[in-house]
């Protein structure tokens, strides 16, 4: 019956870890990361869960003759913000997967 005690202890540790993971994910959802392009003319704000929350475009960069440039700036700013969100996710959630080989978990 000794194995049952170990199993209960493991289950409690797993529940603790799940709770901490849920708290960490909630914290990520509250984080705001900003990517910019064109010297700040275009800003994209994302959550720590990689959800685009805002796109801010300075009116001076809106040129009907050069829509492609504006599109490029939005892509650049979005990618920058997403990269920051990815790095934050990896550093925040990585503590739970150290030593585990779980590709694509987050």
Secondary structure, DSSP 4 states (H G I P E B T S, - for coil): -HHHHHHHHHHHHHHHHHHHHHHHHHHHHH-EEEEEETTTTEEEEEETTS-EEEEEE-GGG--TT-HHHHHHHHHHHHHHHHHHHHHHHHHHHHHHHTT---TT--
